[in-house]
Amino acid sequence: MSVQHSPTKKSTTIKVRSLTDLTSITDGQATGRKRKQPEKDCNCNLELREFRHEFNKMKELLEKIINNQEENTENTNKNLAEIKKELTEVKNSTAYITSEHNNLKKELCQLKTQLTNGTTKIKTLETHVDNLSSKIIANEAELHMLQSNLSSSNLLSDNSSDNTETILREMKERNNRMKNLIIAGIPESSGANRSERRDNDLKQVLKVLSTLSDSYPKPEKIFRLGKYKPEKTRHIKACFNDEKIPKILLRERSKLDKNTKIFSDQTPLQLKYYNKIKFELKSRQQAGEKNLTIKYFNGTPKIVTSSETKN
């Protein structure tokens, strides 16, 4: 295939700016590369030197800034390390303080518990002391009454040591009897077997106690007083382990039927004194005095009027 080309034009006098004017350069400026040549009045070397000078100044400034930055970074790292170390010490100190605080708190709780226990013990001791004081007062009154009873019964001799022994024996016997209760009116079994009679008595005693109290205590032992006689019903003595029990049961004696009665366990001297008071009451009533009755004060029977009973 033939290609037709346009005819070549004749060269003109128009100069092309991209072409190098080889007539105006020296041999030293001639190179194998085609590039733009500096103009004749160009001061490039001076400008280049000034640029390099400014560049070097900027380079030095940047190096100083970098060095300062590195120093600051190093100092900052050191400071951070010290701060981290101090924070660790603070953390350890805080943990130690927290541990000591918990120990102190625990000790305070223990002291509080001990104080509470001590306060409770003190109150218990105070109550015990009050009870002992009441017992001492009651014993003193009983001792005074006992001395009067012994004097009136002509049981005291001229020997003071014998008097003391008699009083001590009487007081000991009374203290022992305070835990007992006398029950009258329970029919006695006529069976020949002693064990069966005792079992029947225990059953009847428990029945009486259940009438007096819902949570009645079982006596440690029971037995009939005196020798067995078919024509006579003997009283039953019930023995407990606490002197408070008979007192509580005696307060409820009104719940019993008229055929069953309960009494406190008294010594022969107390019974003698009670019979004396009873005889005195009967004599005063026969003499015309009214509204008289017998009332116990700290275990001692006395004749009082109805108004004193109400008070």
Sequence and secondary structure as in RCSB ss.txt:
>XXXX:A:sequence
MSVQHSPTKKSTTIKVRSLTDLTSITDGQATGRKRKQPEKDCNCNLELREFRHEFNKMKELLEKIINNQEENTEN
TNKNLAEIKKELTEVKNSTAYITSEHNNLKKELCQLKTQLTNGTTKIKTLETHVDNLSSKIIANEAELHMLQSNL
SSSNLLSDNSSDNTETILREMKERNNRMKNLIIAGIPESSGANRSERRDNDLKQVLKVLSTLSDSYPKPEKIFRL
GKYKPEKTRHIKACFNDEKIPKILLRERSKLDKNTKIFSDQTPLQLKYYNKIKFELKSRQQAGEKNLTIKYFNGT
PKIVTSSETKN
>XXXX:A:secstr
            S   TTS  GGGS GGG  SS      TT  HHHHHHHHHHHHHHHHHHHHHHHHHHHHHHHH
HHHHHHHHHHHHHHHHHHHHHHHHHHHHHHHHHHHHHHHHHHHHHHHHHHHHHHHHHHHHHHHHHHHHHHHHHHH
HHTT   S HHHHHHHHHHHHHHHHHHTTEEEEE       S HHHHHHHHHHHHHHHHHHH TT    SEEEE 
S   TTS   EEEE S THHHHHHHHTGGGS TT EEEE   HHHHHHHHHHHHHHHHHHHTT  SEEEEEETTE
EEEEEHHHHH 
